[in-house]
Amino acid sequence: MRITYFAPPIEKGHGGVTIMLEQIKYLRSQGVDVELTVTGKTTVTPDIAIATFWPTAYLVQKSEARLKGYLVQHDESVTYGIDAYNTYQMPWDFAITISSWLNDFMKNRTKSHLFIMGTDPLLFHPHPNKYPKQVLFFFSRSVRKNWEIGIDALRIIKEKRNDIRTVTFDMNPLDRSYDFIDIHIVAVPYEEMSKLYSESTVYMQSTLYEGFGGPVMEAIASGTMVVTPDREGNKDFDTGFIDYVSPYDSEEIANHCIYWIDHPEERKKRELQGIKKVKNFTWEKAGKKLLKFLKTL
């Protein structure tokens, strides 16, 4: 079996890239001949070609592979419009989806396999020295991340409780000064994300849409309480340890973050529940199921 993944330029640490690379890593460990191309060119014609981002779908459809598959990690038409939407209507031999809601989205179009990601316990685990009053926020300016609401929640937190430290992170420096953000960290290496999650009291998101809640799962594995909107991407692993809020109400988000800082015993119970649950999700388990599926094609 020869497989080629068609990918955009690699941005290490990006959730979608991580899932693709973990799939490739596992398949190679099992002796599968796997190639990764970011140019659309392949060294040999693969048995199976897999698109990983909507522009690569067009490349895969033009390839001479015997079977053509689509790794679907979002409904990318939400962000990229009709060109992305059209890729889901293409004649795929199979799809690999990363959450149940995406599996439902694709299964009426083609044969679909559900691949639930895991976390690496060597990377994502509780660390010592949790800061007693710290809120962490991913300051991504993506529209679907709903960042303006999240930033406003940090402002409210700081107005109500100046003793709470607010920390943000992103690949880029802040575009301007925010007097209610105490620390902004640029380009955190993926290998250090668990420590950043773990030292925070609360990890907060304001996202409108998630293919799968990868950062949420990683924060939970690191022993940190999560406050986030109720989105489909978390349903495959949450059993009640995530605190859900409205993505449109920055005051509510702020109040919930403050609540968990002020109730450490209750927070600890949720954190331990979450750690226990996400331990059941590993890359090896997901990889075994993926390989079994690919062998049926």
C-alpha positions as CSV (number, residue, x, y, z in Angstrom):
1,M,0.0,0.0,0.0
2,R,1.5,3.3,-1.1
3,I,-0.2,6.5,0.3
4,T,0.5,10.1,-0.5
5,Y,-0.8,13.0,1.7
6,F,-1.3,16.2,-0.2
7,A,-0.7,19.2,2.2
8,P,-0.3,22.9,2.2
9,P,3.0,24.4,3.5
10,I,3.6,22.9,6.9
11,E,2.9,25.1,10.0
12,K,4.1,23.0,12.9
13,G,1.9,23.1,15.9
14,H,-1.2,23.9,13.9
15,G,-4.0,21.5,14.9
16,G,-4.8,20.2,11.5
17,V,-1.1,19.7,10.6
18,T,-0.5,17.8,13.9
19,I,-3.4,15.4,13.1
20,M,-2.0,14.7,9.6
21,L,1.6,14.2,10.8
22,E,0.5,11.8,13.6
23,Q,-1.4,9.7,11.0
24,I,1.7,9.6,8.8
25,K,3.9,8.8,11.8
26,Y,1.8,5.9,12.8
27,L,1.3,4.4,9.4
28,R,5.0,4.6,8.7
29,S,5.7,2.8,12.0
30,Q,3.5,0.0,10.7
31,G,5.6,-0.4,7.5
32,V,3.2,1.5,5.3
33,D,4.9,3.5,2.4
34,V,3.7,7.0,3.0
35,E,4.8,10.2,1.2
36,L,4.0,13.8,2.1
37,T,3.9,16.4,-0.6
38,V,3.4,20.1,-0.2
39,T,4.0,20.9,-3.9
40,G,1.4,18.5,-5.4
41,K,4.2,16.5,-7.0
42,T,4.8,12.9,-6.1
43,T,7.8,10.6,-6.7
44,V,5.6,7.7,-7.7
45,T,1.9,7.3,-8.4
46,P,0.3,6.3,-5.1
47,D,-2.3,3.7,-4.5
48,I,-4.1,6.1,-2.3
49,A,-4.0,9.9,-2.4
50,I,-5.4,11.9,0.5
51,A,-6.3,15.7,0.4
52,T,-5.9,17.5,3.7
53,F,-7.0,21.1,2.9
54,W,-9.5,22.3,0.3
55,P,-7.0,23.5,-2.3
56,T,-5.3,20.1,-2.2
57,A,-8.6,18.4,-3.0
58,Y,-8.3,19.8,-6.6
59,L,-4.8,18.3,-6.8
60,V,-5.8,14.9,-5.6
61,Q,-8.7,14.8,-8.0
62,K,-6.3,15.3,-10.9
63,S,-3.9,12.7,-9.6
64,E,-3.7,9.2,-11.1
65,A,-4.1,7.5,-7.7
66,R,-6.3,4.4,-7.6
67,L,-8.2,5.7,-4.6
68,K,-8.8,9.3,-3.7
69,G,-9.6,10.3,-0.1
70,Y,-10.3,13.5,1.8
71,L,-9.1,14.2,5.4
72,V,-11.9,16.6,6.5
73,Q,-11.0,18.6,9.6
74,H,-13.4,21.5,9.2
75,D,-16.3,22.6,7.0
76,E,-13.9,24.9,5.3
77,S,-16.6,26.5,3.2
78,V,-17.5,28.5,6.4
79,T,-14.2,30.4,5.9
80,Y,-13.3,30.0,2.2
81,G,-16.7,29.9,0.5
82,I,-17.9,28.2,-2.7
83,D,-14.4,26.9,-3.8
84,A,-14.1,25.0,-0.6
85,Y,-17.7,23.9,-0.6
86,N,-17.3,22.4,-4.1
87,T,-14.6,20.1,-2.8
88,Y,-17.1,18.2,-0.7
89,Q,-19.2,17.4,-3.8
90,M,-16.3,15.8,-5.6
91,P,-16.3,12.0,-6.3
92,W,-14.3,10.8,-3.3
93,D,-13.7,7.1,-2.6
94,F,-13.6,7.8,1.1
95,A,-13.2,10.5,3.7
96,I,-11.4,10.6,7.1
97,T,-13.1,12.9,9.6
98,I,-11.9,14.1,13.0
99,S,-15.2,14.4,14.9
100,S,-18.7,12.8,14.9
101,W,-20.4,15.9,13.5
102,L,-18.0,16.0,10.5
103,N,-18.5,12.3,10.0
104,D,-22.2,12.9,9.7
105,F,-21.4,15.8,7.3
106,M,-19.5,13.5,5.0
107,K,-21.1,10.0,5.4
108,N,-23.9,10.8,3.0
109,R,-21.4,11.7,0.3
110,T,-18.9,8.9,0.6
111,K,-17.6,6.1,2.8
112,S,-16.4,7.8,5.9
113,H,-14.0,6.9,8.8
114,L,-14.1,8.7,12.1
115,F,-10.5,9.4,13.4
116,I,-10.6,10.9,16.9
117,M,-7.2,12.4,17.8
118,G,-5.3,11.7,20.9
119,T,-2.7,13.4,23.0
120,D,0.9,12.4,23.6
121,P,1.1,11.8,27.3
122,L,4.9,12.5,27.2
123,L,4.0,16.0,26.0
124,F,0.6,16.8,27.5
125,H,0.3,16.1,31.2
126,P,0.0,18.1,34.4
127,H,3.1,20.1,35.4
128,P,4.0,21.5,38.9
129,N,3.8,25.2,39.8
130,K,0.2,26.1,38.7
131,Y,-0.2,29.8,39.0
132,P,-3.2,30.3,41.4
133,K,-4.9,33.1,39.5
134,Q,-4.1,33.0,35.7
135,V,-6.4,33.0,32.7
136,L,-4.9,31.8,29.4
137,F,-6.4,32.8,26.0
138,F,-5.4,31.9,22.4
139,F,-5.4,35.3,20.7
140,S,-6.0,34.1,17.1
141,R,-7.5,36.7,14.8
142,S,-9.4,34.1,12.8
143,V,-13.1,35.1,12.4
144,R,-14.2,31.7,13.6
145,K,-12.2,32.1,16.8
146,N,-14.4,35.0,17.7
147,W,-11.4,36.7,19.3
148,E,-13.0,40.1,19.9
149,I,-15.4,38.5,22.5
150,G,-12.5,36.7,24.2
151,I,-10.4,39.8,24.4
152,D,-13.3,41.7,25.9
153,A,-13.7,39.0,28.4
154,L,-10.1,39.5,29.5
155,R,-10.8,43.2,29.8
156,I,-13.8,42.5,32.1
157,I,-11.8,40.1,34.2
158,K,-9.1,42.7,34.7
159,E,-11.6,45.4,35.6
160,K,-13.3,43.1,38.2
161,R,-10.2,41.4,39.5
162,N,-6.8,43.1,39.0
163,D,-5.2,40.3,41.0
164,I,-5.9,37.8,38.2
165,R,-3.0,37.5,35.6
166,T,-4.1,37.5,32.0
167,V,-1.9,35.7,29.4
168,T,-2.4,35.4,25.7
169,F,-0.5,33.6,23.0
170,D,-0.3,33.6,19.2
171,M,2.1,33.1,16.4
172,N,2.4,36.9,16.0
173,P,3.1,39.9,18.3
174,L,0.1,42.0,19.4
175,D,-0.9,44.6,16.8
176,R,-1.4,47.2,19.6
177,S,-1.1,47.6,23.3
178,Y,-3.8,46.1,25.6
179,D,-3.4,47.4,29.1
180,F,-5.5,44.5,30.5
181,I,-3.2,41.8,29.0
182,D,-0.3,41.1,31.4
183,I,1.7,38.8,29.2
184,H,1.6,38.0,25.5
185,I,3.7,35.0,24.3
186,V,4.7,34.7,20.7
187,A,5.2,31.4,18.8
188,V,5.1,29.0,21.7
189,P,6.9,25.7,20.6
190,Y,4.4,22.9,20.4
191,E,6.5,20.9,22.9
192,E,6.1,23.7,25.5
193,M,2.3,24.1,25.1
194,S,1.5,21.7,27.9
195,K,3.5,23.7,30.4
196,L,1.7,26.9,29.4
197,Y,-1.7,25.2,29.8
198,S,-0.8,23.5,33.0
199,E,0.6,26.6,34.8
200,S,-2.7,28.5,34.1
201,T,-5.7,28.2,36.3
202,V,-8.2,28.5,33.4
203,Y,-7.9,28.1,29.7
204,M,-10.5,30.2,28.0
205,Q,-11.8,30.1,24.4
206,S,-14.6,32.2,22.7
207,T,-14.6,30.2,19.4
208,L,-17.7,30.1,17.2
209,Y,-16.7,26.9,15.4
210,E,-14.4,24.0,15.9
211,G,-13.8,20.9,13.7
212,F,-12.5,19.2,16.8
213,G,-11.5,20.6,20.2
214,G,-7.8,19.8,20.0
215,P,-6.5,22.6,22.2
216,V,-9.3,21.9,24.7
217,M,-8.3,18.3,24.9
218,E,-4.6,19.2,25.3
219,A,-5.4,21.7,28.0
220,I,-7.5,19.1,29.9
221,A,-4.7,16.6,29.6
222,S,-2.4,19.2,31.1
223,G,-4.7,19.5,34.1
224,T,-6.3,22.8,33.4
225,M,-10.0,23.9,33.7
226,V,-11.5,24.9,30.4
227,V,-14.2,27.6,29.8
228,T,-15.4,27.6,26.2
229,P,-18.5,27.9,24.1
230,D,-20.6,24.7,23.6
231,R,-19.4,23.5,20.2
232,E,-19.7,20.2,18.4
233,G,-15.9,19.6,18.3
234,N,-15.8,18.8,22.0
235,K,-18.7,16.3,22.1
236,D,-16.5,13.3,21.3
237,F,-14.6,13.4,24.6
238,D,-16.4,15.7,27.0
239,T,-18.5,14.0,29.8
240,G,-19.2,17.1,31.9
241,F,-15.8,18.4,32.9
242,I,-15.8,21.4,30.5
243,D,-17.6,24.6,31.5
244,Y,-19.7,25.9,28.6
245,V,-20.6,29.5,28.0
246,S,-22.2,31.6,25.3
247,P,-19.8,32.7,22.6
248,Y,-21.6,36.0,22.4
249,D,-21.5,37.1,26.0
250,S,-18.1,38.3,27.2
251,E,-19.4,39.1,30.6
252,E,-20.6,35.5,31.1
253,I,-17.2,34.2,29.9
254,A,-15.4,36.5,32.3
255,N,-17.6,35.6,35.3
256,H,-17.1,31.9,34.7
257,C,-13.3,32.3,34.6
258,I,-13.4,34.2,37.8
259,Y,-15.7,31.5,39.4
260,W,-13.2,28.7,38.8
261,I,-10.3,30.7,40.1
262,D,-12.3,31.4,43.3
263,H,-13.5,27.7,43.7
264,P,-10.2,25.7,43.6
265,E,-11.6,22.5,45.2
266,E,-14.6,22.3,42.8
267,R,-12.2,23.1,39.9
268,K,-9.8,20.3,40.9
269,K,-12.6,17.7,40.8
270,R,-13.4,18.7,37.2
271,E,-9.7,18.7,36.3
272,L,-9.2,15.2,37.6
273,Q,-12.3,14.0,35.8
274,G,-11.0,15.5,32.6
275,I,-7.5,14.0,32.9
276,K,-8.9,10.5,33.5
277,K,-11.2,10.8,30.5
278,V,-8.8,12.1,27.9
279,K,-6.2,9.4,28.8
280,N,-8.5,7.1,26.8
281,F,-7.7,9.0,23.6
282,T,-4.3,8.1,22.2
283,W,-2.7,8.5,18.8
284,E,-1.9,4.8,18.8
285,K,-5.5,3.8,19.2
286,A,-6.6,6.2,16.5
287,G,-3.8,5.0,14.2
288,K,-4.8,1.3,14.6
289,K,-8.4,2.1,13.6
290,L,-7.2,4.2,10.7
291,L,-4.9,1.5,9.3
292,K,-7.7,-1.1,9.7
293,F,-10.0,1.1,7.7
294,L,-7.5,1.8,4.9
295,K,-6.9,-2.0,4.5
296,T,-10.6,-2.4,3.7
297,L,-10.5,-0.1,0.7
